[in-house]
């Protein structure tokens, strides 16, 4: 949730400083899936053939 608010703030700052167009938000009808996380204290790592990601609530 905190990262979503940071992304929103960045989008509006860029818009009001005339760097980009108005921010577009994800919709439920989109077929494109994504995952977003912040790397803190080396919590994302590759171990062999696996990618270790932190748990999300």
Order of alpha helices (4+ residues) and beta strands (2+ residues): alpha-beta-beta
